[in-house]
Each structure stands twice: as structure tokens, then as C-alpha cells.
């Protein structure tokens, strides 16, 4: 078990954030990511005819790194050269060349990517595109014909387009390079031993009305028992939105629509939202309405 500790000063003293990193839990394969069958098929179809950029989008702590490592696990089964640049290298993977950026040595993501290109790898994984320099370097690597995998902060899959634009990427570059976006969140799973069915409270009913959803036949809520240590939840599960950009999506991006218009159009073309994915968990009684509500607006 490894720890990643972040410390920041506050008026009342030091504020600590501790992330527990368990190699055995992170190193999973694609079939363990809780994707539905259609989403799994979309990613495996891309990996079978692999090209362009694959971005995993979500806030801090949403499981983006786990998804990237699961895809790397899939790719490393092939006789191909894979190089990663990360900050930090959270888990070592046999058969993959992993680089760590270093502020002390002025070895940034951008400089690392220049070095990586000289190694002529088949696949490149950038742990995070966090500024204009790293985004430009990643895009340059993708333009050389390399397959690039990375993470990006964004609201949802369509929000990745806005994030790239804000970093100075032109629409024609996005349309040429971006092939697939996986947006994700994590929701807590109800404890199967003590979850209880309840009538919908007024606050949950109002939220469902606001997002245009019909209440599920049954709604379950946390109670708390010895097994879950009184919390009512055990573990978390991923909620995914997989956007495979085809020709019509790329042509639309070239027209420079705003984010809301782009999202509305791809929804009409059949792209399920994060809320659609999360709602299926609610209907199966795996999570609670309050857990979905805490995620904010994941729909249109």
C-alpha cells in the first residue's frame, strides 16, 4: 500500500489529503471496469484499429488513472513498444518503459514527450495534460502518427472539446487527432446486507423532476451495519460515458459549435450521458438517489 499525501496551510492549521494507492486494486483489465457491454465493445473496437488520441475525462479522484492502466494492460499483451510519462509513476508495469517528470531537473511533460519521440514507441501514455505546453507537446506527438493516451479535467466527454480549445487547440486539430473520449465518475455502492427500500423523499423527487427522470420502481437507501461499519456503503463503482468520434462528429466540431449545441446534437445522435449510466445502477438497487444527486448535473 502506497500513500500520496498533499498538505496545504489553512488559517486553522495544516490541511491534509491522503490517497491510498493499492497496486493490486489498480492493475485491472478492461473487463473489470464496470463498463456495460456496449462501452466495452467501443473501446475494444478502437484498440483493435488503434489510432489517434484516447482521452479519459473527469475530476480529481474519479478513477481516470485506473482506466488508463486497464487500457495499458490490454495493449501490453501485444508485441508493441509502450512508453509513459507520469507525475508520479503510481504503479510499475512490466514490459512498459515509464518516465517520471521532475521539477527539480526541469524534466516536464513537454520535454519528456520530445525525448519519447526519439524512442519511436508505438503507444504513448501521458499521465495528465495539465497546461498548454503539455497539451501542445501531446498533440505534436499524436500528429507524428503515434497513438496517445492521456487524462484531462472536464465535465463530460463533450466537455473535453472545450478543455482542449481553452488550451489553444484548434478545431481542425481536434477533429484530426481525437478518436475516443471516456468520461467517468465514481459512485458509492450500497451495502447489500443492510440497504433498505424507502419512499422517495421530497428532495429526491424534486431532483428527478428537474432532470426529467421517472422515479425507479424501487429506491434503496443506506442504513448501516457491522459489515459496512455503519456507513451503509461498501466500495465504489465507475459511471462511464464513451464517445467514439465518427466522421459526422468531426465535421460538426469543424463548424465550431459551442459546448451546449455540440452536446445537444450528439445526444440526438444517440450518445448516452453519464446520468444514463448512473441511472442503471439506481434501477438495479446498487446505489442510492442521494449518491447520484451528489454528482451534480450529469445529463444534458
C-alpha positions in Angstrom: 0.0 0.0 0.0 1.4 3.4 -1.0 0.3 6.8 0.2 0.1 10.1 -1.8 -0.1 13.0 0.7 -1.0 16.6 -0.1 -0.6 19.3 2.5 -1.8 22.9 2.4 -1.8 25.6 5.0 -5.1 27.0 6.3 -6.0 29.6 9.0 -6.7 26.8 11.4 -3.5 24.8 10.6 -2.4 22.3 8.0 -5.0 20.5 5.8 -4.0 17.0 4.8 -5.3 14.9 1.9 -4.2 11.2 1.9 -4.8 8.9 -1.1 -4.3 5.2 -0.6 -2.8 3.5 -3.7 -3.1 -0.2 -3.7 -1.3 -1.8 -6.7 -3.5 -4.9 -6.5 -6.7 -2.9 -6.9 -5.4 -0.5 -9.6 -3.9 -3.1 -12.0 -7.2 -4.3 -13.5 -8.2 -5.3 -17.0 -10.9 -3.8 -19.2 -13.5 -6.4 -18.2 -13.2 -5.3 -14.5 -14.0 -1.6 -15.1 -17.8 -1.9 -14.7 -18.4 -0.8 -18.3 -21.5 -2.0 -19.9 -21.2 -4.4 -22.9 -21.6 -1.6 -25.5 -19.0 0.6 -23.9 -16.5 -2.3 -23.6 -17.1 -3.1 -27.3 -16.5 0.5 -28.3 -13.1 0.6 -26.5 -12.0 -2.8 -27.8 -13.0 -1.8 -31.3 -10.8 1.2 -31.0 -7.9 -0.8 -29.6 -8.3 -3.3 -32.5 -7.8 -0.5 -35.1 -5.9 1.8 -32.8 -5.1 5.3 -33.9 -5.2 9.0 -32.8 -5.9 10.2 -29.2 -7.8 8.5 -26.4 -8.7 10.8 -23.6 -10.1 9.9 -20.1 -12.0 12.9 -18.7 -13.2 13.6 -15.1 -12.4 15.4 -11.9 -9.7 14.5 -9.4 -10.3 11.2 -7.8 -12.7 9.9 -10.4 -10.7 6.8 -11.4 -9.1 8.1 -14.6 -5.7 6.6 -13.8 -7.2 3.2 -13.2 -9.0 3.3 -16.6 -5.7 4.3 -18.3 -3.8 1.4 -16.7 -6.5 -1.0 -17.6 -6.1 0.0 -21.2 -2.3 -0.2 -21.0 -2.8 -3.7 -19.6 -4.8 -4.6 -22.7 -2.2 -3.0 -25.1 0.9 -4.5 -23.5 -0.3 -8.0 -24.4 0.7 -7.2 -27.9 4.2 -7.0 -29.3 4.4 -3.2 -29.3 6.6 -0.6 -27.6 4.8 1.5 -24.9 6.3 4.5 -23.1 4.6 6.5 -20.4 5.4 9.8 -18.8 3.7 10.3 -15.4 3.8 12.5 -12.3 4.3 10.4 -10.3 4.6 6.9 -11.6 2.0 5.4 -9.3 2.4 1.7 -10.3 5.1 -0.1 -12.1 4.1 -2.3 -15.1 6.3 -5.0 -16.5 7.2 -4.5 -20.2 6.4 -0.8 -20.3 9.0 2.0 -20.2 7.8 4.5 -17.6 9.2 8.0 -17.1 8.7 10.4 -14.2 8.6 14.1 -14.6 10.8 16.1 -12.3 10.5 19.8 -11.4 14.0 19.7 -9.8 15.6 18.5 -13.0 13.3 20.7 -15.2 12.1 17.5 -16.9 8.5 18.5 -17.8 5.8 16.6 -19.6 6.7 18.6 -22.7 10.4 17.8 -22.5 9.7 14.2 -21.7 7.5 13.8 -24.8 10.3 15.2 -27.0 12.6 12.5 -25.6 9.9 9.8 -26.0 9.5 10.6 -29.7 13.2 9.8 -30.3 12.5 6.3 -28.8 9.9 5.7 -31.6 7.3 4.0 -29.5 4.0 2.6 -30.8 1.9 3.9 -27.9 2.5 6.9 -25.6 0.6 7.5 -22.3 0.7 10.9 -20.7 -0.4 10.8 -17.1 -2.2 14.2 -17.4 -2.5 17.1 -19.8 -2.4 19.9 -17.3 -1.3 23.0 -19.2 -0.9 24.5 -22.7 2.7 23.2 -23.0 1.9 19.6 -22.2 -1.2 19.7 -24.4 0.8 21.1 -27.4 3.5 18.5 -26.9 1.0 15.7 -26.7 -0.8 16.9 -29.8 2.5 17.1 -31.6 3.3 13.5 -30.6 -0.1 12.4 -31.9 0.4 14.3 -35.2 3.6 12.2 -35.8 1.3 9.2 -36.1 1.8 7.9 -32.5 -1.1 6.6 -30.5 -1.6 8.9 -27.5 -3.5 8.1 -24.3 -4.0 10.8 -21.6 -6.3 12.3 -19.0 -8.0 15.7 -18.9 -10.2 17.6 -16.5 -13.6 18.1 -17.9 -17.3 17.9 -17.1 -18.1 15.1 -19.5 -17.0 13.7 -22.9 -18.1 16.8 -24.9 -16.5 19.0 -22.2 -13.2 17.6 -23.4 -13.6 19.7 -26.6 -14.0 22.9 -24.6 -11.0 22.0 -22.4 -8.8 21.4 -25.5 -10.0 24.7 -27.0 -9.1 26.5 -23.8 -5.6 25.2 -24.1 -5.3 26.7 -27.5 -6.0 23.6 -29.6 -7.8 24.4 -32.9 -10.9 22.6 -34.0 -9.2 21.1 -37.1 -6.6 19.6 -34.8 -9.2 18.1 -32.5 -11.1 16.7 -35.5 -7.9 15.2 -37.0 -6.5 13.7 -33.8 -9.2 12.9 -31.3 -10.8 9.4 -31.7 -12.3 8.4 -28.4 -13.2 10.1 -25.1 -14.1 8.2 -21.9 -15.8 10.4 -19.3 -16.2 8.9 -15.8 -17.2 9.4 -12.2 -17.3 7.1 -9.1 -20.3 6.4 -7.0 -20.5 4.5 -3.7 -22.2 1.1 -3.8 -24.9 0.4 -1.3 -24.1 -2.3 1.3 -26.0 -5.4 0.1 -26.6 -6.6 3.7 -28.4 -3.5 5.1 -29.7 -1.4 2.2 -33.3 -0.7 2.6 -36.2 0.3 0.3 -37.8 3.6 1.1 -40.3 6.0 -0.4 -38.6 8.8 -2.3 -38.1 11.9 -0.1 -39.3 15.2 -1.4 -35.8 16.4 -2.2 -35.0 13.3 -4.4 -38.4 13.6 -6.1 -37.8 17.2 -6.9 -34.3 16.4 -8.3 -35.7 13.7 -10.6 -38.4 16.1 -11.9 -35.7 18.7 -12.5 -33.5 16.2 -14.6 -36.6 14.8 -16.4 -36.4 11.3 -15.0 -39.2 9.0 -13.9 -38.6 7.6 -10.4 -37.4 3.9 -10.4 -39.8 1.2 -9.4 -37.8 0.8 -6.2 -35.4 3.1 -4.5 -32.9 1.9 -1.9 -31.0 3.9 0.7 -28.1 3.3 3.1 -28.8 2.1 6.7 -25.6 0.9 8.3 -24.5 -2.4 9.8 -21.4 -4.2 11.1 -20.3 -5.3 7.6 -20.2 -1.7 6.3 -19.1 -0.2 9.7 -22.3 1.8 9.9 -21.7 3.7 6.7 -24.3 2.0 4.5 -22.0 1.8 1.6 -19.2 -0.6 0.6 -16.8 0.2 -2.2 -17.3 2.3 -5.3 -18.2 1.6 -8.9 -17.5 3.5 -12.1 -20.0 5.5 -14.1 -18.9 5.9 -17.7 -19.7 7.8 -20.9 -17.9 6.6 -24.0 -17.8 8.9 -27.1 -16.4 7.4 -30.3 -15.9 10.3 -32.7 -17.0 9.4 -36.2 -16.9 11.4 -39.4 -20.2 13.3 -38.6 -19.0 14.3 -35.1 -15.7 15.5 -36.5 -17.4 17.5 -39.3 -19.6 19.1 -36.6 -16.6 20.1 -34.5 -15.1 21.8 -37.6 -18.2 24.1 -37.6 -17.1 25.4 -34.2 -20.3 24.9 -32.2 -20.5 26.0 -28.6 -20.4 23.2 -26.0 -24.1 23.2 -25.3 -25.0 22.9 -29.0 -22.4 20.2 -29.6 -23.7 18.2 -26.6 -27.3 18.6 -27.7 -26.5 17.3 -31.2 -24.5 14.3 -30.1 -27.3 13.4 -27.6 -29.7 13.4 -30.5 -27.4 11.1 -32.4 -27.6 8.6 -29.5 -24.7 9.3 -27.2 -25.8 8.2 -23.7 -24.9 10.6 -20.8 -23.2 9.9 -17.6 -26.6 10.2 -15.9 -27.9 7.4 -18.2 -25.1 5.1 -17.0 -25.6 6.1 -13.3 -29.3 5.6 -13.6 -29.0 2.0 -14.5 -27.2 1.4 -11.2 -30.0 3.2 -9.4 -32.6 0.9 -11.1 -30.7 -2.2 -10.1 -30.5 -1.0 -6.5 -26.7 -0.8 -6.5 -26.6 2.9 -5.4 -28.9 5.5 -3.9 -30.7 8.6 -5.3 -28.8 10.8 -2.9 -25.5 9.4 -4.3 -26.5 10.3 -7.8 -27.7 13.7 -6.7 -24.3 14.4 -5.1 -22.7 14.1 -8.6 -24.5 17.2 -9.9 -25.8 17.6 -13.4 -24.5 14.6 -15.4 -27.3 14.8 -18.0 -27.8 17.2 -20.9 
